[in-house]
Amino acid sequence: MAKRTKRIISYKVRKGIFKLVVLIIGIWAFLPSQLLQTNVQNLEDGKIRDFATYALDKTAGTIGNTIDQLLIVSYGIESIEEVDGEPLSSVIVAYTAFGLPYAEIIADENGAYINKKLLFQK
């Protein structure tokens, strides 16, 4: 009888630890996406803010029609290239659920294109 009680307690402990691990992984998976999102309202210059909004829209449109969109949870603006105060192009990184960079996208006034995929490099 004592062995059966130990097995039941052991099973409950393992089940509780499994649930705790799943909860921690779930929180860890989706927390970075909130931290990595680019908030264009934090940009000070109006021209750069407008260009950043345009670049993010073009980036979402570039990836929007592919299976890759299922992996991407957020975008981050790495840099905006300026000449004489006018923004020319922007480097945007798409992130997956665990905050892993998935792709680097270049956006300019002509549109956006995927420069390289970072997660699954060959």
NORTA-V412641 format. One line per field, one symbol per residue. ss: DSSP state (@ for helix, = for strand, . for the rest). phi: phi as a letter, one per 30 degrees, with the letter a starting at -180 (. if undefined). A space follows every 50 residues. Layout:
# NORTA-V412641
ss=???
phi=???
This chain:
# NORTA-V412641
ss=.@@@@@@@@@@@@@@@@@@@@@@@@@@@@@@@@@@@...@@@...@@@@@ @@@@@@@@@@@@@...@@@@...==========..==========..... ========..=======.....
phi=.ddddddddddddddddddddddddddddcdddddcddcddddddddddd ddddddddddddcecbddddddcabbddabdbbhicdcbbcbccccecid dcbcccbbdckbbddaccdcdc
